[in-house]
């Protein structure tokens, strides 16, 4: 895998290559991420911090470079995550992941998202955005009085960003070759 070396910004929309994936990848990877999110913390509670569905939404939205595709991926994965987890009402992860997918695809149009450092920063940023926006929705829509622990969110965001960078490298191998 060769990464671009010096440039971070794309000078034109045509310069960014839209990644293609086989249908089984678009189905199996999100399903595996959701099942990981649901079942792994039951056996390994210390891995509860990992937001695999979020990282998959960010990856597919960045690589597809289509805002509509990012919206759809975020909505489908978010609603599936809502339906399989009992800790949140139906639609909360759907709303948040939809926005993450849209914004990630928008950024994917402007930045060279094949650069590992950019991927690390974006995974961190979108984790923090996801957590803060989920907290805002819980307070505004559900009236929950949950505390927002910024230090914990930043540390877990860094851990998820490192995991995301490794996951993105693995998922790059599943892209179709042009």
N, C-alpha and C positions, 0 to 999 in steps of 0.2 A: 504494500500500500504506500503510495507516495503522497505526501502532504505538500501543499504549496508552502513555499519557504518564507517569502518576505511580505506578501500582501495579505491584509486582513479584510479590506473593503473591496467589494466588486464594483468595477466601473460601469458595467451594464448588466441588465437582467439576463442577457443571453450568455454571459460569461459563467454564470452559475449553472452547473449541470444538474438536471432533475434526475434523481435516482429512481430506478425502477426495481420493484421487488416481485417475486413470484407470489401467486395467490396464497399458497400455503404459509409463506412467511408472514404475510399480512394478517393471517388468521391465528397461526400457532404462537407467534411471539407475544401478542397482547394477551392471549389466553394463558400462556405460561406465566406472564407477569402478574395477572390477576390471581391465578391459583397460588403463586408464590406469596402474594400479599395476604391471602386469606389463610393458607395452611401452614406456612413456615413459622410464623409467630406462635402457633399453638405448640410446636415442639421446641423452638428456640426463641423464647421471649426477648432475648437481647437483640434480635434482628428486627424488632417491631418498627424501628426507625426507618427502614428501607422503603422507599416509595417507588417500587418497580413499575407500576402502571404509569406513574407520572413520567418517569425516565423514558419509557417506551413512547409515550405521546410526544415528548420533546424530540426524540430521535426521528420518528417518522415525519413529524411536521417540519423539522429542519431539513431533512433529506429530500422530501417531496417538493418543497418550496412552492406550495400551493395553499393559499389561505383557506379555500373551501375544503381541501383534503385535510388540513390541520383541524378545522372545525369538526369535520365528520369523525376523524380518528379520536379526537378528544371527547366528543359526545358519546360515542359508542363505548370507549374504554371506561369513561367516567360512569355511565349508567350501569354498565356491567359490574363495575366495582361497587357501586351503590347497592345493587341487587344482591351481591354476595356477602356484603359486610353488614353486620347488625348495628354497628356503632354510629351510623349516620342515616338520616332520612333520605329517601329516594330523591335523587336529583342534585344533591349537594356536590358530590364529586363530578357529576355530569356537567354542571354549570362551570365549576372551576377548571376542569380539564378542557372544556370547550374553549374557554378564554386562553388557557395556556397554549393549546394547539394553534389557535389563530395568531397569537403574538409570536410564537416560535416560528411559524411559517413566514410571518412578515419579516422577522429578523433574518431568516434564512435567505430571503431575497436580496438582502443588502450586504451580508457578511460572508466571508469565506468560512463556511461551517465545517470544512474538512480539516481545519487546523485544530490540533488537540487542545491547545490552551483556550481557544475560543469555546470549544465544546465544554470544557471544565467550567469556565465562567458562566456560560449559559445554563448549564445544569444547576449550578449554585443559585443563580438569579431566579430561575423558574421554580426551584424548590421553595425559596423564601417567598416569592410571589404567591405560590400555591397555598402555603401555610397561612400567610397574612390574609389573603382573600377568602380562604375558608373560614377564618376567624371572623372576618367582617360579615360574611353571609350568615354565620351562626348567630351572631349578635343581632343583625338586622332582620333576618327572616324568621328565625326561631326564637329570638328573645333569650338566648342562652347567655349567661354571665360568666363566660370562660375567660381566664387570664391569658394574656399574650406574653410568653416568655421569649423575649428577643434573643437572649444569649443562647438558649437551647436551640432555637430555630437556626441561628447562624452556625453553631457547631454541627448540628445534624445536616444542615445544608452543605457544609464542607464534606462531610462523610458521604452524602448522597452524590455530590459532584464527583468525587473520586471513583465511587462505584459506577456512576454514569459514564465516566470517561472510559473505563474498562469495558462496560457493556456496549458502548457505542463502537469501540474497536472490534468487538466480537460481531456485532450486527453488520458492520461494514463488509464482513466476509459473506454475508447472505444477500448482498446486492447483486443484481444482474449485471453482468459485464457488457459494456457497450461495444 
